[in-house]
Amino acid sequence: MDLDEYQTTFLLYAPAKNPAGWNLDLAAFGAALEAAFPEVRYETRQGRQLRLSFWAVTAEGIEFTGFASNEGRDTVVLVDNTAEEAAVFITWLRDSYIASPDLIRFSSEPAVEAGIETDWRLPAAGDTASIAEELKHHIQVVQR
C-alpha cells in the first residue's frame, strides 16, 4: 500500500483525562476556519449531538471535509485525506487554534475498524512532515 496516496478518516480529540481541554466552541471554530483558509463553508447541525460540519480549502488546493463536536470530548474528524493533507490541517489546529499543543490525541478509520481503542499522541512540536510521518506510522501499525 502506498501511504502517500492512501486516504482515510482521521479522528482528532482532546485527551480522555481532559475531554474539554481544547475549549472547543463551535462558533469560534467556524470563525477560526474562515480566518485560516481562503475557502470555507460550515454549518451547525443538531442531530444526536450538536456538531459543526465544515469544508475548507487551502491556498494550495488541499480540501478538508469533516466535522467538529464538543459533546463528551472535544473532537474534530477529517474525512478522506492522505496523511500529508491531514498533517496540514493538524498543524494549523495545533499551532493556531488549541491553546495547549500537547492536547491532541488521534486515531483513524482503520484503527476503529480493527477495534483498536488506543489514543495516539501527536507531537506537541515539529513540522507538518513530522506529523505526516506519525500519521503514516499509525496506519502501518494498525493495519498489520
Summary of the structure (lengths in Angstrom):
residues: 144
radius of gyration: 14.2
end to end distance: 11.7
largest distance: 39.5
contacts: 414
relative contact order: 0.21
helix: 34%
strand: 29%
